[in-house]
Amino acid sequence: MRTSELTGALLDYWVARAEDYQAEVRKYEMADGWHHYCNVKERTRNQVFMPSKSWDQGGRIIDREGISLKCGEDRSWYAYSEFFDATAAGGSALEAAMRAIVKNKFGAEVPDEVSDLTSA
């Protein structure tokens, strides 16, 4: 799967992998259907990991990696860092930044490891 197409729980899963966490995508049912989230094991506890939606989680990574963000005229966000050679775009600043993290670590393509997840 292309890094540029990663969204939601699947993007969060690959960011977790880039951060060297033990990660898995889990699903839960709500009135409007099934939803997915990324779960990571951190030390002795499990934690929901969603850096592509949470500034508390994603912002720390952006700060640590020196990622710069820019909103284009088309309202898309673009992320880049002088610390590594990977740029990415996304519908939000966090999405663009997290795609850049994944692209830097794994390249433009990642394996389709989460086969039962059709839309995160």
PyMOL commands that place a pseudoatom at each C-alpha (Angstrom):
pseudoatom trace, name=CA, resn=MET, resi=1, chain=A, elem=C, hetatm=0, pos=[0.000, 0.000, 0.000]
pseudoatom trace, name=CA, resn=ARG, resi=2, chain=A, elem=C, hetatm=0, pos=[1.234, 3.510, -0.772]
pseudoatom trace, name=CA, resn=THR, resi=3, chain=A, elem=C, hetatm=0, pos=[2.276, 5.609, 2.192]
pseudoatom trace, name=CA, resn=SER, resi=4, chain=A, elem=C, hetatm=0, pos=[0.444, 8.531, 0.611]
pseudoatom trace, name=CA, resn=GLU, resi=5, chain=A, elem=C, hetatm=0, pos=[-2.848, 6.625, 0.921]
pseudoatom trace, name=CA, resn=LEU, resi=6, chain=A, elem=C, hetatm=0, pos=[-2.574, 5.653, 4.606]
pseudoatom trace, name=CA, resn=THR, resi=7, chain=A, elem=C, hetatm=0, pos=[-5.305, 7.102, 6.826]
pseudoatom trace, name=CA, resn=GLY, resi=8, chain=A, elem=C, hetatm=0, pos=[-6.913, 6.554, 10.218]
pseudoatom trace, name=CA, resn=ALA, resi=9, chain=A, elem=C, hetatm=0, pos=[-6.018, 3.467, 12.227]
pseudoatom trace, name=CA, resn=LEU, resi=10, chain=A, elem=C, hetatm=0, pos=[-3.830, 2.089, 9.449]
pseudoatom trace, name=CA, resn=LEU, resi=11, chain=A, elem=C, hetatm=0, pos=[-1.707, 5.249, 9.377]
pseudoatom trace, name=CA, resn=ASP, resi=12, chain=A, elem=C, hetatm=0, pos=[-1.517, 5.177, 13.179]
pseudoatom trace, name=CA, resn=TYR, resi=13, chain=A, elem=C, hetatm=0, pos=[-0.410, 1.519, 13.032]
pseudoatom trace, name=CA, resn=TRP, resi=14, chain=A, elem=C, hetatm=0, pos=[2.487, 2.353, 10.710]
pseudoatom trace, name=CA, resn=VAL, resi=15, chain=A, elem=C, hetatm=0, pos=[3.518, 5.351, 12.817]
pseudoatom trace, name=CA, resn=ALA, resi=16, chain=A, elem=C, hetatm=0, pos=[3.558, 3.012, 15.831]
pseudoatom trace, name=CA, resn=ARG, resi=17, chain=A, elem=C, hetatm=0, pos=[5.765, 0.604, 13.887]
pseudoatom trace, name=CA, resn=ALA, resi=18, chain=A, elem=C, hetatm=0, pos=[8.068, 3.492, 12.932]
pseudoatom trace, name=CA, resn=GLU, resi=19, chain=A, elem=C, hetatm=0, pos=[8.251, 4.395, 16.628]
pseudoatom trace, name=CA, resn=ASP, resi=20, chain=A, elem=C, hetatm=0, pos=[9.196, 0.760, 17.445]
pseudoatom trace, name=CA, resn=TYR, resi=21, chain=A, elem=C, hetatm=0, pos=[6.004, 0.027, 19.381]
pseudoatom trace, name=CA, resn=GLN, resi=22, chain=A, elem=C, hetatm=0, pos=[4.314, -3.352, 19.433]
pseudoatom trace, name=CA, resn=ALA, resi=23, chain=A, elem=C, hetatm=0, pos=[1.132, -2.405, 17.585]
pseudoatom trace, name=CA, resn=GLU, resi=24, chain=A, elem=C, hetatm=0, pos=[-2.081, -3.946, 16.368]
pseudoatom trace, name=CA, resn=VAL, resi=25, chain=A, elem=C, hetatm=0, pos=[-5.278, -2.688, 14.793]
pseudoatom trace, name=CA, resn=ARG, resi=26, chain=A, elem=C, hetatm=0, pos=[-8.389, -3.541, 16.760]
pseudoatom trace, name=CA, resn=LYS, resi=27, chain=A, elem=C, hetatm=0, pos=[-12.013, -3.006, 15.895]
pseudoatom trace, name=CA, resn=TYR, resi=28, chain=A, elem=C, hetatm=0, pos=[-15.129, -2.204, 17.858]
pseudoatom trace, name=CA, resn=GLU, resi=29, chain=A, elem=C, hetatm=0, pos=[-18.775, -2.009, 16.899]
pseudoatom trace, name=CA, resn=MET, resi=30, chain=A, elem=C, hetatm=0, pos=[-20.921, 1.080, 17.251]
pseudoatom trace, name=CA, resn=ALA, resi=31, chain=A, elem=C, hetatm=0, pos=[-24.457, 1.864, 16.107]
pseudoatom trace, name=CA, resn=ASP, resi=32, chain=A, elem=C, hetatm=0, pos=[-23.179, 3.053, 12.718]
pseudoatom trace, name=CA, resn=GLY, resi=33, chain=A, elem=C, hetatm=0, pos=[-20.950, 0.007, 12.100]
pseudoatom trace, name=CA, resn=TRP, resi=34, chain=A, elem=C, hetatm=0, pos=[-17.426, -1.205, 12.786]
pseudoatom trace, name=CA, resn=HIS, resi=35, chain=A, elem=C, hetatm=0, pos=[-14.636, 1.221, 13.628]
pseudoatom trace, name=CA, resn=HIS, resi=36, chain=A, elem=C, hetatm=0, pos=[-10.893, 0.617, 13.934]
pseudoatom trace, name=CA, resn=TYR, resi=37, chain=A, elem=C, hetatm=0, pos=[-8.164, 1.933, 16.181]
pseudoatom trace, name=CA, resn=CYS, resi=38, chain=A, elem=C, hetatm=0, pos=[-4.480, 1.283, 16.758]
pseudoatom trace, name=CA, resn=ASN, resi=39, chain=A, elem=C, hetatm=0, pos=[-3.444, -0.223, 20.074]
pseudoatom trace, name=CA, resn=VAL, resi=40, chain=A, elem=C, hetatm=0, pos=[0.149, -0.191, 21.300]
pseudoatom trace, name=CA, resn=LYS, resi=41, chain=A, elem=C, hetatm=0, pos=[1.813, -1.858, 24.223]
pseudoatom trace, name=CA, resn=GLU, resi=42, chain=A, elem=C, hetatm=0, pos=[3.858, 0.678, 26.121]
pseudoatom trace, name=CA, resn=ARG, resi=43, chain=A, elem=C, hetatm=0, pos=[5.820, -0.724, 29.013]
pseudoatom trace, name=CA, resn=THR, resi=44, chain=A, elem=C, hetatm=0, pos=[3.228, -2.623, 31.053]
pseudoatom trace, name=CA, resn=ARG, resi=45, chain=A, elem=C, hetatm=0, pos=[0.006, -1.178, 29.664]
pseudoatom trace, name=CA, resn=ASN, resi=46, chain=A, elem=C, hetatm=0, pos=[-1.978, -1.016, 26.445]
pseudoatom trace, name=CA, resn=GLN, resi=47, chain=A, elem=C, hetatm=0, pos=[-2.815, 2.361, 25.002]
pseudoatom trace, name=CA, resn=VAL, resi=48, chain=A, elem=C, hetatm=0, pos=[-4.904, 3.671, 22.124]
pseudoatom trace, name=CA, resn=PHE, resi=49, chain=A, elem=C, hetatm=0, pos=[-2.450, 5.301, 19.741]
pseudoatom trace, name=CA, resn=MET, resi=50, chain=A, elem=C, hetatm=0, pos=[-3.773, 7.883, 17.300]
pseudoatom trace, name=CA, resn=PRO, resi=51, chain=A, elem=C, hetatm=0, pos=[-1.077, 10.407, 16.413]
pseudoatom trace, name=CA, resn=SER, resi=52, chain=A, elem=C, hetatm=0, pos=[-2.834, 11.237, 13.135]
pseudoatom trace, name=CA, resn=LYS, resi=53, chain=A, elem=C, hetatm=0, pos=[-5.776, 12.632, 15.154]
pseudoatom trace, name=CA, resn=SER, resi=54, chain=A, elem=C, hetatm=0, pos=[-4.306, 13.587, 18.554]
pseudoatom trace, name=CA, resn=TRP, resi=55, chain=A, elem=C, hetatm=0, pos=[-2.069, 16.630, 18.869]
pseudoatom trace, name=CA, resn=ASP, resi=56, chain=A, elem=C, hetatm=0, pos=[-0.958, 15.334, 22.249]
pseudoatom trace, name=CA, resn=GLN, resi=57, chain=A, elem=C, hetatm=0, pos=[0.551, 12.249, 20.589]
pseudoatom trace, name=CA, resn=GLY, resi=58, chain=A, elem=C, hetatm=0, pos=[1.335, 13.485, 17.072]
pseudoatom trace, name=CA, resn=GLY, resi=59, chain=A, elem=C, hetatm=0, pos=[2.569, 16.895, 18.195]
pseudoatom trace, name=CA, resn=ARG, resi=60, chain=A, elem=C, hetatm=0, pos=[5.327, 15.311, 20.265]
pseudoatom trace, name=CA, resn=ILE, resi=61, chain=A, elem=C, hetatm=0, pos=[6.562, 13.413, 17.212]
pseudoatom trace, name=CA, resn=ILE, resi=62, chain=A, elem=C, hetatm=0, pos=[6.364, 16.541, 15.041]
pseudoatom trace, name=CA, resn=ASP, resi=63, chain=A, elem=C, hetatm=0, pos=[8.386, 18.484, 17.601]
pseudoatom trace, name=CA, resn=ARG, resi=64, chain=A, elem=C, hetatm=0, pos=[10.996, 15.762, 18.087]
pseudoatom trace, name=CA, resn=GLU, resi=65, chain=A, elem=C, hetatm=0, pos=[11.495, 15.233, 14.341]
pseudoatom trace, name=CA, resn=GLY, resi=66, chain=A, elem=C, hetatm=0, pos=[11.569, 18.941, 13.490]
pseudoatom trace, name=CA, resn=ILE, resi=67, chain=A, elem=C, hetatm=0, pos=[8.711, 18.611, 11.024]
pseudoatom trace, name=CA, resn=SER, resi=68, chain=A, elem=C, hetatm=0, pos=[7.540, 21.764, 9.305]
pseudoatom trace, name=CA, resn=LEU, resi=69, chain=A, elem=C, hetatm=0, pos=[3.954, 22.074, 8.110]
pseudoatom trace, name=CA, resn=LYS, resi=70, chain=A, elem=C, hetatm=0, pos=[2.467, 24.226, 5.390]
pseudoatom trace, name=CA, resn=CYS, resi=71, chain=A, elem=C, hetatm=0, pos=[-1.095, 24.566, 4.147]
pseudoatom trace, name=CA, resn=GLY, resi=72, chain=A, elem=C, hetatm=0, pos=[-1.338, 24.850, 0.376]
pseudoatom trace, name=CA, resn=GLU, resi=73, chain=A, elem=C, hetatm=0, pos=[-3.745, 26.896, -1.688]
pseudoatom trace, name=CA, resn=ASP, resi=74, chain=A, elem=C, hetatm=0, pos=[-5.776, 23.720, -2.250]
pseudoatom trace, name=CA, resn=ARG, resi=75, chain=A, elem=C, hetatm=0, pos=[-6.205, 23.399, 1.560]
pseudoatom trace, name=CA, resn=SER, resi=76, chain=A, elem=C, hetatm=0, pos=[-3.996, 20.285, 1.611]
pseudoatom trace, name=CA, resn=TRP, resi=77, chain=A, elem=C, hetatm=0, pos=[-1.253, 20.118, 4.216]
pseudoatom trace, name=CA, resn=TYR, resi=78, chain=A, elem=C, hetatm=0, pos=[2.397, 19.395, 3.430]
pseudoatom trace, name=CA, resn=ALA, resi=79, chain=A, elem=C, hetatm=0, pos=[5.013, 18.098, 5.862]
pseudoatom trace, name=CA, resn=TYR, resi=80, chain=A, elem=C, hetatm=0, pos=[8.782, 17.997, 5.588]
pseudoatom trace, name=CA, resn=SER, resi=81, chain=A, elem=C, hetatm=0, pos=[11.800, 17.901, 7.855]
pseudoatom trace, name=CA, resn=GLU, resi=82, chain=A, elem=C, hetatm=0, pos=[15.388, 18.939, 7.416]
pseudoatom trace, name=CA, resn=PHE, resi=83, chain=A, elem=C, hetatm=0, pos=[16.354, 15.950, 9.590]
pseudoatom trace, name=CA, resn=PHE, resi=84, chain=A, elem=C, hetatm=0, pos=[15.237, 13.417, 6.988]
pseudoatom trace, name=CA, resn=ASP, resi=85, chain=A, elem=C, hetatm=0, pos=[14.473, 13.289, 3.280]
pseudoatom trace, name=CA, resn=ALA, resi=86, chain=A, elem=C, hetatm=0, pos=[10.757, 12.531, 3.183]
pseudoatom trace, name=CA, resn=THR, resi=87, chain=A, elem=C, hetatm=0, pos=[7.922, 14.870, 2.382]
pseudoatom trace, name=CA, resn=ALA, resi=88, chain=A, elem=C, hetatm=0, pos=[4.222, 14.039, 2.466]
pseudoatom trace, name=CA, resn=ALA, resi=89, chain=A, elem=C, hetatm=0, pos=[0.801, 15.559, 1.963]
pseudoatom trace, name=CA, resn=GLY, resi=90, chain=A, elem=C, hetatm=0, pos=[-2.478, 15.028, 3.768]
pseudoatom trace, name=CA, resn=GLY, resi=91, chain=A, elem=C, hetatm=0, pos=[-5.924, 16.367, 4.479]
pseudoatom trace, name=CA, resn=SER, resi=92, chain=A, elem=C, hetatm=0, pos=[-4.772, 17.604, 7.890]
pseudoatom trace, name=CA, resn=ALA, resi=93, chain=A, elem=C, hetatm=0, pos=[-1.480, 18.746, 9.357]
pseudoatom trace, name=CA, resn=LEU, resi=94, chain=A, elem=C, hetatm=0, pos=[-1.247, 15.648, 11.552]
pseudoatom trace, name=CA, resn=GLU, resi=95, chain=A, elem=C, hetatm=0, pos=[-2.021, 13.294, 8.681]
pseudoatom trace, name=CA, resn=ALA, resi=96, chain=A, elem=C, hetatm=0, pos=[0.673, 14.869, 6.489]
pseudoatom trace, name=CA, resn=ALA, resi=97, chain=A, elem=C, hetatm=0, pos=[3.254, 14.778, 9.290]
pseudoatom trace, name=CA, resn=MET, resi=98, chain=A, elem=C, hetatm=0, pos=[2.539, 11.155, 10.209]
pseudoatom trace, name=CA, resn=ARG, resi=99, chain=A, elem=C, hetatm=0, pos=[2.752, 10.109, 6.556]
pseudoatom trace, name=CA, resn=ALA, resi=100, chain=A, elem=C, hetatm=0, pos=[6.173, 11.799, 6.412]
pseudoatom trace, name=CA, resn=ILE, resi=101, chain=A, elem=C, hetatm=0, pos=[7.277, 9.780, 9.467]
pseudoatom trace, name=CA, resn=VAL, resi=102, chain=A, elem=C, hetatm=0, pos=[6.150, 6.517, 7.866]
pseudoatom trace, name=CA, resn=LYS, resi=103, chain=A, elem=C, hetatm=0, pos=[7.665, 7.419, 4.501]
pseudoatom trace, name=CA, resn=ASN, resi=104, chain=A, elem=C, hetatm=0, pos=[10.989, 8.264, 6.132]
pseudoatom trace, name=CA, resn=LYS, resi=105, chain=A, elem=C, hetatm=0, pos=[11.142, 4.916, 7.951]
pseudoatom trace, name=CA, resn=PHE, resi=106, chain=A, elem=C, hetatm=0, pos=[9.590, 2.532, 5.392]
pseudoatom trace, name=CA, resn=GLY, resi=107, chain=A, elem=C, hetatm=0, pos=[9.596, 4.329, 2.031]
pseudoatom trace, name=CA, resn=ALA, resi=108, chain=A, elem=C, hetatm=0, pos=[6.791, 5.091, -0.407]
pseudoatom trace, name=CA, resn=GLU, resi=109, chain=A, elem=C, hetatm=0, pos=[5.192, 1.643, 0.033]
pseudoatom trace, name=CA, resn=VAL, resi=110, chain=A, elem=C, hetatm=0, pos=[4.381, -0.433, 3.104]
pseudoatom trace, name=CA, resn=PRO, resi=111, chain=A, elem=C, hetatm=0, pos=[3.316, -4.102, 3.219]
pseudoatom trace, name=CA, resn=ASP, resi=112, chain=A, elem=C, hetatm=0, pos=[-0.393, -4.844, 3.536]
pseudoatom trace, name=CA, resn=GLU, resi=113, chain=A, elem=C, hetatm=0, pos=[-0.010, -6.403, 7.003]
pseudoatom trace, name=CA, resn=VAL, resi=114, chain=A, elem=C, hetatm=0, pos=[-3.488, -5.612, 8.252]
pseudoatom trace, name=CA, resn=SER, resi=115, chain=A, elem=C, hetatm=0, pos=[-5.422, -7.567, 5.636]
pseudoatom trace, name=CA, resn=ASP, resi=116, chain=A, elem=C, hetatm=0, pos=[-8.877, -7.504, 7.284]
pseudoatom trace, name=CA, resn=LEU, resi=117, chain=A, elem=C, hetatm=0, pos=[-8.864, -3.713, 7.428]
pseudoatom trace, name=CA, resn=THR, resi=118, chain=A, elem=C, hetatm=0, pos=[-10.441, -2.345, 4.282]
pseudoatom trace, name=CA, resn=SER, resi=119, chain=A, elem=C, hetatm=0, pos=[-11.035, 1.189, 5.543]
pseudoatom trace, name=CA, resn=ALA, resi=120, chain=A, elem=C, hetatm=0, pos=[-9.563, 2.544, 8.730]
for i in range(1, 120): cmd.bond("trace and resi %d" % i, "trace and resi %d" % (i + 1))
show_as sticks, trace
zoom trace
